[in-house]
Amino acid sequence: MNETESKACIVCGHNDRLGIRIMDAFICHLCESEMVKTPVEDVRYPFFVQQLKQIWVSTEG
């Protein structure tokens, strides 16, 4: 992704230029960092999993 393009994060919804792209989805650098360090036992973990499911749902069809 071009760093001058701003894209909406599939996790938090904020527009950002820095982050990762997975297929057509974008995850901002802050959410990426938070997801990587979140343990499975954390209450936020199911939310992150649900948001990531959007990547596969959006490619079906």
N, C-alpha and C positions, 0 to 999 in steps of 0.2 A: 504494500500500500504506500502510496506517495505520502510523505509526512506533511504535506501542505493540505491534504484532504482531511476534513473532519467527518467522523462517522459516529453513529449512535451505538453505544455499547449495549449488547443484548442482556447484560446483567443489571446495570444501574440505569441505563437509558440516557446517560449524559453523552454529549458530543465530545470527542477527543481526537487528537491526531496520533497519539502514541499508544500502541497496543499490538495485539496479534489478530490475524485473520484466520479463521477456520472455515474453509469453503467460502460462503457468502456472508458469514457472520463476523462481527467484530467484538473483541473484548478489550476494554481499555486497560492500560498498564496497572492502574490501581486495583481493579477487580481481579486481574490475573494474579497479581501478587497476593491478594487476600485469599483467593481460592487455593493457591498452592500451599499456603501455610495453615489452612483451616483443617483441623483434625476431623475424622469421620464422626466422632462423638459430639462435635459442636452442633448447636441448634441451627446454625446457618447452612450447614452442609446440604441438607435436602433442598434448600432454596437454590443453591448453586447447581445442583444436579438437575433440577427442574428447568432452570434457565438454559443450561447446556443442551437439554433435549430439543430446544427450538432449532438447533443446527440440523438435526436429522429430520425433524418434522417439516421444516421449510424445504428440504430437498426431495421429499416424497411428492408424488403427484403427477 
